[in-house]
Amino acid sequence: DELPERPVPLGPLAQRDELIDLLLRQAHCYLSASVWDPGPMHPIEAAQCGLPVVYHLDGGGIVELAQRYGVGFRDDVKGALVEARDRYPLLRQEVLKSAPSGTEMCRKFEAALTQ
């Protein structure tokens, strides 16, 4: 169960939502090295695809979001990926149980705008 030497970059596919969705659903976890991102959507989309999230501990909003179903890291990305692999069944179960609902987020956003 070796980890790949390098991640597979999505490159220009990142502009094609349907391909991103397909690629995310083939993955086992989502890695984000984003730092100080106050309201990231990318880990929400990954969680909605059932992926545990490996995230930077200085990631801003992602920390609060992903701590229930992910693994944080500061300097040891490989160690966090190994931990996510080792805890995968539990993390996967938790993300499937508690991933944010896109529909519910839209309802709450609309309610806030129409108050």
Steps between C-alpha positions, in 0.01 A plus 500: 500500500759753391401861452561640153817700457309808385133603495322502167438867405164584348641781286254658255230249594434710810270717285269211412269426793373168370854368455604623842201320650596181318865525610406577861271199515790276389730630777539370855570834670536869420824685574498876552810701588297821501603742778279766660206449264202643690218330310624228267253310283745238370505288819120523520472366145747223583303404811178498297673243277569287811869580535682536830705821490872534574548868581758753622451591866534869408238459229247745641137388459596153380627406848160546663327326211726198452615415851205256540590297192857583414862514608690823553868561433750779535831370361449126453265458203606141439435412864151651477428301183618179668280578802202565271566167329521319834182665631318491167198285597420724798565826312292383204212402726513839673512703178204306358308569820583868541602654166341842445185496290521728198123538494488594868786750459312667213178517705681662792678746271171598336335541841783726615469715187122537526481596868 
